[in-house]
């Protein structure tokens, strides 16, 4: 429970309260024998704790991925690695989602609780979020921009951690830990291509460092990394490029028959976008007097991506709004008319032709992340002290092209510059009817942190340890789209803006008490003060019981919170829209065409505009974990953990309530705008709905439970080498969301379809890795498994397959197409190999999706290019099955260390 406390709450009382909570992490399934001997006695600050301690001491489950693990995965980007962990689920973001609010960004969603509930850190510190929030709402760190070669390890805390880190850590924490020291010079490079001859990827790095901390008292290193990925076009994967579903009983070419462009036949639509990364990182560390140490870190990370969206469809008119920071609470329709019907040169005949020649809406994102951090650590009066300060800034430059201008296109029609049906458009005419727009969005996060820890006394099981600290964080978001969108002259189905600032002060403490050698208790608590809403207090408790060397029992209870961010409470807004058809509660009472005043209003899609809400409360959570670690021998380790998370006062877009909010607009602060009554319709005292506005509200509750199983073992095969095996499995037992007075269960379904491109909620994810080491050779095979799901979304009404796939099968799903009611499971196998030619030179190769498994058909998601199969786009789910869309992919490379 998150409690309000008085702003004058005394610090002494706070620090006393902070001793009542728990928190921590553990390299749960990592065998002690797998940890290098030099690490066994080293006390470090581990993810999820304020104490300098040994990772194996803590109660919370943590998955640790070393730099070797990353390379043996077969991938060359952090985003690909994290998207394949078993704890990642519903709401994750992929650069393969061409029509996303967060164009060009990528995020991870632990426990399926969206990217907004997963905190991503770099070396234990916060990083500024991507300046274009997911769905115009949720903050996330762009994992696609994180460099690959300078990572020492990634620690994934699968437990709530607000008691240590504050907001956003309700589902867990991903902590990317960079190399602390590097000596010498290393050159590495690799190149890859799909078995279809496309999607070429080139990845190169150079890292050099001088000085030895132990002998010279200093170390300095710098790293330059470059990665380029070419596009994979939809037309080159013919099995996904389908708009004629007649062989399955669907309507033939339904997208051509109404003059909407056949998206799947387009030469530009991308399954994999063209991207480019250029990363520069540096670190200088100096040993000072009396054992103190200082370091300076500086990095510049650049990520570029091209997102190809949908065509401009003006067959039903163009609806746009003047909607920006100056009128964020009062958007106004385009004064020319809303929707505006384009007229041909005679001024009478409506323009209804398709605009194929203009091409699809396209966005080029160029994101640069800056990070400067200074740290000072040492011993002072018996305390281990860590001082740090940092400046982080993310800047995204967005170029938007092929978005139609209402005034420009109408004038070109009126004077004959554009003739209906013409197949080519000159550059001059293009700049007139669809001017290219440019905008820059920024997000800044600056912090100062002071931490201290010490042993207070000796207990039967070891030292009673205290850790405490103070943080000051300042963040500022400025998200914008080109001026044409703000004025309402240009329309985009994905449009958002936000301006806002926050200052956060926090105090926290943690106590670890080894009562006996078998029993340890942990407690932690934190209080955060936000200048935008007030205070939140979050505790955590943990226990670890080791009755024998072979068995450890552990459990935690924690509270957490997510503070409303500037996109939710600042001068902000976004376009939106319901995913299922509604009915007009006045012109079609109860949705019954037989009794409707206007039967045409019994199945409508309306434009909805999302408004910010300065009165929002923070979301808050209660979470539990309960698990065991079983290690009968030094070569076998197993952990089993149960998790239970409840998030209350969840911030949602009111439009997600669908018909409920439309029937009760006053209850949900919605405003419905209508056209003038149609005099030809008897009894019509109001006109049809043209659009509505509504604010964010604390109106939802989510409860999810599940289990994690982690197994690690190794075998010595004598002269035949060694085998290392690891198995990770996550089963989601429940995922219930309550809003509008109804509870929906989403496990194994395509719900909630309104989140992050409609990813769906898979019940099971598994990963099995087997590594064979023999002499200079290492060979690793990895199996990734994702269970299937139904295309149904429990929030839909009616919740039937016919309704879910009505866009593809408008007359109902025939018998020969019933298989499309369920998305099959998906399994891939990756193979990597490395050979050390000499002490300094090695070569490596990998094949991802070795057996060239096709992505299963998913006709429900709208996250794929072209807005999914039902809009004529790609018939697969990029959030879960991207490797299947790309197909078998080869990669070869080499590394040399001087």
N, C-alpha and C positions, 0 to 999 in steps of 0.2 A: 504494500500500500504506500502510495506517495503522499506525504503529508505536507501541509503548509506550515511554515514556522515564521515567527516574527522576524522582520529584517534585522532587528537588533539582537537576535539570538546570540548569547555570549559564546565566544570561541572556546572557552574552557569547557562549557557544557557540551558543545559540539564534539570536541575531541574525546570526551568521556563516552558520549553516545557512539562514537565511531568504533570504540573497542568492542561493540556488541555485534559485529557482523562478520560474514565470511566470504572467502573468495580464494581463488587460486587457479593453478593449472597443473597438468601432469602430462608428460610424454607417455600417455597411458599405456599403449601397447608396446612401448619400446623396451626391449630386454636390457637389463643393466649391463649385460655383456656386450651389447651393441654400442654402448657409449664409450668413447675413447677414454683411456685411463687418465689422461690429463684433465678430463672433465669431471671425474668422479668426486673430487674434493673442491672443485671450483664453485663458489657461490655467486650466482648471477641473478639479475632481475628477470624473472620469467614472466611470460604472458599471463595476465590475470592476477598479479600479486604486486604489492608494494614493498615486498621484502626481498633482500638479497638471499637467495637460497638455492638449493639443489632442485632441479626440475622434478625429480622423482619423489619429492617430499609432499606434494600438494594433492588435495582431494578431487579437483575438477578434471574431467577428461579433456585431453589435448592431443591432436594429431600433429606430428612433426614431420615435415617434408624437407629433407636436406637438399643441398645443391645437386648432389648425385642423383637423388630421387627425381628432381626436376628434369635432368637431362635424360635419365632412363625412361621417362614417360613417352618420349618420342616427339614431344611438342617443342616449339621454339618461342612460345609466348606464355606469360603468367596467366593470362585470361583463359587460355585453353586448358592449362593445368587445373586451375581452380574450378572451372565449369564441370570438371569430371570427378571432383570429390563427391563422396556419397551423401554428405550432409547438404549439398546444394540442391535446391528444388524450386518450387513455384516462385515466380517473380524475378528470376535471374535475368540479366540483360546481356544480349549478344550484339556484336556489330553486324551480324547477319540480319537483324531486324531493321528493314529499310525505312519503315514509317514509324519511328520512335520519337518521343519528345526529346530524349537524350541522344540525338543523332550523333553517331561516332563514338559513343561511350559504351563501356562494358562493366557489369557489376555482378557480384556474387550474392546469393540469397540463402543463408544458412537456415535450416529447418523450414524452408518455404515461406518465411515470414517477410518476404520482400527485401530488396536491397537497403531499405530504410532502417531495418532492425539489425543489420550486420555492420559492425564497426571495423573498418580497415585502417590499420596503423602501419607506419614505417618506423622501424627501430623503437617501437613503443610510443611514438608520438603521433598526434593527429596530423592529417594532411587536409588541405583545402579540398572541398568536394568539387565534382564536375559542375560547372556553372549552368548546366541545363538539366534541371531535376527530372527524374523519371516520372512520367505521367503528369508533368508540371507540378510535382509535389515532393517526391522523396529524394533526399540527399544520398549520394553514394560517391565513393572514391573510384575513379576510372582505373580498373585493374589492367586495361589494355595498354596503358602508358607506363606501367612499372617495368623497369629494365630487368633483363633475365640473367645476365652474366655476373652481376655484382651481388647476387643474393647468396647469403650463407645458409639460410634455412627459412621456412615459413612455418609458423606455429598457429594452429587453428584451434582456438578455444571453443569447445562445444557446450558452452554454459553461459548463463547471464553474467555480465560483468559491470553493471552500472555502479556497483559499490566501489569499483576501482577507477573506471574510466568515465563515468557519467552517462550522458545521453547516447542513444543509438545502439547500445550493446545488449539489447534484450535477447537476441537469438544467439549471440556469440561474437567472437572477435577473430579477425585474420590479421596476424602481425607479421609483416615482411621484414626480416632482419637481414641487414646488409653486412658485408664483410667489414670487420674492424681493422684488419691489417692485410697488406699485400706487398710482397717483395718480388722483384724481378720484372720480366716483361713477357706477356702472353698474347699471342695472336691466334685467333680462331675464326673460322668461317664455315658456312654450310649453305647449300642450295638445294631446293626441292621442287618437285613438279608432280602433278597428279597423273594417274595412269591414262587420263584423257588428253594429256599434253597441255593443260592449262593450270591456272592458279599458282604460277611460279612464285617461289619464295626465296629470298636471299637474306642471309643473316650473317653479319660480321661484327667482330669486336676486337678491341685492343686495350689491354689493361697493363699499366706499369706502376711500380712502386719502389720506393727507396727507404732505407732505414729499418732498423730492428728495434722494437720497443724494449726488449730485454737487454740488448747490448749497447745500442746507440741512444736509447732514450727517446726515440721519435720514429714515426712512420708517416709517409705521405704517399698517396696513390691517386691515380686518376684513371677513368675508364671511358672509352668512347664506343658506343654500340649503335649499329644501324640494322634495321630490318625493313624489308619491302615485300609486300604481298600483292600479287596481281589478282584481278577479278576472275571469278568463275561465273559465266553467264548462264541464265536459266535455259536459254535455247539449246545449250550444249548438254543438258540433262533432260532428254526428251520425255522420260517417264514422269518427270515432275511438271513438265510444261504442257498441261492438258487444259483445254477449254471445251472440248467436245466430249461430253460424258455419255453420249448416246449409247455406246456399246455396253454401258452399265445400266441403261434404262433412263438416263438423264436426258435433258434437252440438248439438241445438237447446236453448238456454237451460239449459246444464248447471249454471249457477250458481243458478238458481231450483229446479231439480229436487231438489237436496239441501238446500234451504231456506237456502242462503247468499244474502244479499241481492244483488240485481242491481245491482252497483256503478255501471255505466254509466248507469243510469236515475236515479241519485241526484241530488237537487237541490243538493248541496253540493260534490261533488268538483270540484277546480279544476285546469285545465291551467296557468293562471297564478295564483299566489297574490296575495292582497291584501297590498301592502307600503306602507311609509311611511318616508321618510328626512328627518331634520332635522339639518343640519350647521351648526355655528358654528366658524369658524376666524379666528385673528388672528395677526399677526406685527408685531413692532417691531424695527427695525434701526437701529443708531446707529454712526456713524463716530467712532472715538476718535482719540487722539493717535498720531502716528507711523504712520499708515496701518492701525491695528488696527480691527477691526470686531466688534461684538457684536450678537446678535439673540436675541430671546425668541419662542417659538412656543407657542401654546395652542389646543387644539381640543377640541370635544365633538361626536361623531358618533353619532347615534341612528338605529337601523334596526329597524323592526317588520315582522313577517311572520306570516301565518296559514297553517298547514299542515294540510290535511285528509287524514287517513290512511284506514285500513280500518275495517270494522265488527268488532265483537266476535263471534267465532265460538266458541260453547260447545258445539257439537254433539258434539265429542269430549272434552269436559271442559276445564277451565282449569288450565294448568300455570304455577306461579309460584314464586319463590324469595325467601327472605330473603338479600339479597345487597347489601352495602354496604361502606364503608371498614372497619367493625369486624370483618367476616368476609370480607374480600376474597379470602382463599385457601381459604375453607371455606364456600361457599354452602350453605344448607340449604333443602330443599323446604318449601312451605307445609304446616304441621302438620295442616291439615284433610284433606290428601290431595293426591297429585301424580301424574298429573293428578286434579283434583277434579271429580267428576261431580255436577252440580247435581240435586237431587231436588225434585219438585213437593210440594204441600202434604201429600199422603198419605205422604211419606217413603219411597216405594217406586218410584214412576214417575220415570225420568230426564227431565230437561228437555232437549229437543232442538230446540225451535223457534228460529227466527231472531230476532235482537233488532233488527229494522229500526227500531222506534220510538225506540230509544236514539240512533240516528245514529252516524256514523263517529267514530273517535277523532280528536281535534283538539288541536293545539298552537299556542299563541300565544307567539311569542318577541319579546322587547323587549330589544334589545342597545344598550348605550351604551359608546362607546369614548372614553377620555380620553387626551390626548397633550400633554405639556409637555416642551419641549426648549429648552435654552439652549446657544448656540454662541459661541465667541470665536476669532477668527482674525487672524493678522498675521505680521509678519516679526521673527525674533529670532535674532541672531547668524548671519545667513545662512540660516536655516531658515524655510520657510513652515510655520507652526504652526496646527493646528486642535484646539481643545479643545471637548468637548461632553459634555453630560449630559442624561439624559431620564428621565421617568417615564411609562409607558404602562400603561393598565389597560382591560380589556374585561369588561363585566358583562352577562350574559344572564339576564333574568328569564323563566322558562318557566311558562306556565299550561297544564296538561294536563286536558282535560275529556273525558267520555264513555269513560273507561277503567274497565272493570267491576271492582267490588270483590267478591272471593269471599265474604267474610263478609256483606257488606251485601246482595248479591243472593240468597244462600241464605236469609237471614232473611226477606227480602221474599217469597220463594216459600213459605216455611214458614208464615207467618202470613196468606197470601192477599193481601198488599199488591200483589203482582204476579201477574197471571193470564196463563198462556201464551196468546199470540195477541192480547193487548190492543194497541191501535194508538196509544195516547197515554200519555205518562208525565208526571206532574205534576212541578213543580220540586222539591217536597219529596221525592218518591220518587226523582227523579234524583240528588239530593244524597246519598241513602242508598245507592243501588245503584251509583252511579258518581260518587263525590265528586270535585269539582274539586281538583286538587293544584297547589301552587305551589312553585317552587324557584328558587334563584339560584346561578349558576355564575360564577366569576371567573377571569381569567388576568392576571397582572401581569408586566411585564418592565421592569426599570430598568437603565440603563447609564451608564457613564462611559468616555469615549474620549479618548485623547491621540494625535495624529498629527503627524508632521513629515516634510517633504521638502525636498531641496536638490539643487543641481547640484554634483557632486564635482570634475569636471574636464572638459576639452573634448576630445572625440574627433574623428575625421575627419568623422563625420556629424552631430555636434552634441554637446550636453552629456550626460555620464554622470550620470544622475539616480538618487537614492536616496530611497525613502519608507519610513517605519517607524512603528510605533505599538504602543500597549498598550490593551487593553479589559478592562473588568470588567462582567459582566452577571449579574443576579440575576433569576430567574423563579420564579413560584409559581402553580400551578394548583389550583383547587378546583372540580371539576365535580360537580353533584349533581342528582338527580331528586327528585320529591315523596316524602314519607315513606311513602305507601302502596305505592310501588314498592320502596323499600328494605326494608320489612318483609315483602314478599311477598304482601300482601293484594290488590294490583292488578298486572295483567299488561300489559306492552307488548312488542311484537315488536322494538322499538328502545329499548334501555335501556342506559345506561352511567354510570359514575361514576369519578372519579379525584381523588386528592389527592397532591401531591408538590411538591418544591422542588428547584431546581438553582442552583448558583453556578458561573460560568464565568469563568476568567481566560485571557487570550490575549495573545500577542506575535507580531508579524509584520513583514515587511520586503519591499521590492520594489526591483529594480534594472532600469533601462532603459538599454541600451547601444547607441547608434547607431554601430556599428563603422565604417561608411562611409555615404555619402549614400544608398547603395542597400540596405544591410543593417543591420537592427536586431535585437538580441536582448533578450529580457525574461526575468526570473526573479523568482519570488516564493515565499514560504513562510510558513507560519503554524503555531504550536503552540497548542492549546487544552487547558486543564486543566478537567475536570469533576469536581466533588466526588462525583459518583455512580458514576464508573467509572474515571477516570484521565485519560490524555493521548492526544491525537491530533496527529500531525504531517502536514501536507498541503503538498506543493510544486506548483508550476506553472511550465512553461517555454513560451516563445513566440518565434516568429521571423517577421520580415516582410522580404521581399526585393522591391525595386522596380527591376527592370532597365531600365525606361523609364517615362516619365511616364504612359503609357497602361496599364501593366500592373503589378499588385502581387500577389505570392504570399504567403500567410500560413499559419501552422499553430501549433497549441498541443498540449501534453500536460499533463494535470493529474490530480491525485489529489483525492478528496473524501471526505466522510463525513457521515453523519446520526447524531447522538447519540440513544440511547434517551431518550424524553421521559417526563415524569411519568405519562402515561397508560399507558406500557408497563412502567415499573419502579417506580412508586409504589404506593400503596394504591388499586388500580384494578381494574375488571372490566367486563364487558359481556355482554349476551346475544348469541347468534349462532345459526347454523344452516347446515347444508350445503344447497347449492342442488340437488343431484342425489340421488336416492334411494340408500340404502345397503342392505347386507344384514348381518344379525347373524352374525358369524363362528362362533358356537357353535350357534345354533339353525338356521342355514341355511348350512352349510359351502360355501364357494366360490360362494355365491349361486345354488345349483342347487335349485329347488323340488322336483325329482323325488326328491332324496335328503335333503331338509331334515327336521329334527325337527319344525319348525313352519313350513310354507310361508308363513304370514302374515308371517314375519320376513325374507322375501327381498326386500322393497322397502319400506323404512322411512325416515321422516324423524324425526330425534331432536333434542331440545333440547340445545344445546351452550353452555356457559358459558365465556367467555374470561377467563383469569386473567392478572394482571401477572407479570413475572419480573424480580426485582432483579439477576439474573446475566447479563442481556443484554449483548452487545458492540455497539459501534456498527456500522452498515452502512458499507461503504467502497467507493469507486468509482475506476475508471481511465477517463479520457475523452481522446479525440483529436479535433481538428478539422484540416481541411486545405482550403484554399480559394484563390480568386483574385478579384481585382477588375479589371475591364476597363473602361477609360474612354477610348475612342478620340477622343471630342470632349467639349466642355464641356456638351453637351446630352444625352449618353447615358452611362449608368452601369449596369454589370452585375456582380453578385457571385454566385459559385457556391461553396458550402461543403458539405463532407462531415463528418458527425459519427459518432462511435463511442463508446458509453458502456457500461461493464460495472459492475454493482453486485453486490457480494458480501456474504455474511453478512446478507442481507436479512431483516428481521424480519417474520415472518408469523404468522397465527393457525393453529395446528396443525390446526384443523378443515378448513382448505382442502386438506389432504392427503386428505380424503375417506376412502375405504375403506382406504387404506394405514395411516393412523394408528389406525383402528378395529381392524385386524388385528394391529397391533403397538403397543398402548398404552404398554407400558413404555418402548419406544424414544423415544417422543415425550412422555413424562411425562403421559399422559392417564389419567384415572380414569373408569371406566365403572360406572354405577350401574344396578342391575336390580331389577325387581319380584320377588316371591316366585314360585317355580316353579308352573306350572299343573298340578295333579294330573290333569287330564283329558287331558294330552298325554303319550303314552308316550315315555320316554327323556329328558324335559325335566328336567335337574338344576338348571337356572337359569331364572329368569324373563326376560321380554323387557327390553330396554334402556329405561330411563325417561329418563335424561339422562347427559351426561358433562361433565367439566371438563378444561381443558388450558391450559397457559401459552403466552405468546408465545415463539417460538424464532428464533434466527438459522439459518434452514433453507432459504433460497432464493437463487437467483442469476439476475439478469436482464441480458441483453445486447441492445442495440438500436443499429441503424445507420440512416442516412438522409442525404438531401441537401436543402439549401435553395437556391433560386434567387430572387434579387431583381433586378428590372430597374426602372430609372427613366429617363424621358426627357421632354423638353419641346420644344415646337415654337412658334415665333413665326409666327402667321398674319397678321401685319400688321394691317390695319384690322378683320379678323375676330376678333382677340383672340389668346389663347394657350391651348395645350393642355399639360397635365401628365399623364403616365401613370405608373402604378406597378403592377408585377406581383410577387406573392409566391407561391411554390410550395414545399411541403414534401412529399417522398415518404419514407415509412418503408420502408426496404429489408428490415429484419429486426427482430423483437421476440421474443426467445426467453427463456423462463423455465424454470429447472430447479429442481425440488423433488421429494422423495420418490423420487429416483433416476431421474426421467424429465424429458426436455426437451420443452417444448411451444412451438410457433411460433404466435403470435397475430396476425400481420399479416393484416388483412382478415377477421378473425373476430370473434365476439362474446366471445372470451376476453380476459383472465381475467374471467369473469362474477362472481367473488366480490368485486370491487373497486368501491366507490362507486356502487352502483346499477346495475351491469352496463351500462357505457357502450359497450362494444365498442371495437375498435382499427382505425380507418379507415386505409387505406394512404396516401391522397392528400388534401391540403387545398390549396386555391388561393384567392387573392383578387386581383382586378384592379380598379383604380380609375382612372377617367379624369375629369379636371377641366378645364372650359372656363371661362376668365376673359375677360370683355369689358366694359370700363368698370366700372360699378358692380355688374355681375352676375357671380355665380359659380354654375356648375352642375356637380354631381359625380354620377357613376354608379359603383356598386360591385357587382361580381359576387362572390359567395361560393360556393365549391364544396366538397363533401365526397363522397368516393367511397363506393360501396356496400360491403357486407360480408355474409358468410354468417352465419346464425343459429347456426352450430355453435360450440361451445366445445371446443377440443381436450382439455380436462381431463375431459370427460364420458365416461362409458362406458355404453352404446356411443355413439360420436360420430357420430350420424346425425340427419338432420332429423326423422325420426319421433320420436326420443327428445327432441330439443330442443323440439318443439312438442306433446308428448304431453298437456299440460294443455288445449290447445285442440282437438287431434285425437287423442283417446285410442285410436282404432282405427287409427292411422297416417295420414300425410298423403296424401289422395287426389290424383289427377292434377290436378283443377281447382284445387288449393291449393298446387301445387308452387312457385309464385312466392313464397310466404311463406317458403321456405327461404333466400331471399336478400333482404336489405334494399337497395333501390335507392339510387343516388346521389341527392344533393340539391343543387339549385342555386337561389339566390335572387338578386334584383337589387334594390338600394336606390338611390333617387334623392333627392338633396338640392339645394336651391337657396337662394341668399342674394342679396339686393338691397340695396345701400346707398342709401337714400333721400336721406341727407345725410351729412355728415361724422360726425355723432353718432348718427344713427338708421338702423337696418337692420331688415329683416324677413327671415324665413327659413321654409322649409317642407321637409318630407321625406316620403317614402313608403318604408317598408321592406317587403320582399317584394312589390314592385310587381305582379308577375304572379300573386299569390295562390297560390303553389305549396303544395300540401298536403304535410304531413309524410308521408314514406313509412311504410307499415306495418312495424312491428317487433314481432313477437309473442314475442320472446325476452326483452327487457329487463324488469326489475322496478322500474326507476327511476321510471316514470311514475305518475301518480295512480292509486290503487286497486291498486298493486303490479303493474301491467302487465296485458296482455291475458289471460294465462293464469289470472289471478285475478279476471277480470271488469272490470279497469280499462282505462285508455287504451292503445290499440295503437300507441304511437309512442315514440321515444327523446328525452326532453327535453334530454339533454346535448348532442346533435348537431343536433336538428331542431325546436327550440322555436319558431323563427319560422314554420315551417310549421303548427304547431298553432294559433298565434295568427292567422295569415293576414295579408292586406294591412293595413298600419297607417299612418294619416295623422297628421302632426304639423305644427303651424304655431306660429310665435312671432315675437317681436320683441325688440330690444335697444336701449336708449338710454343714451348716455354724456353726462353733464353736464360 
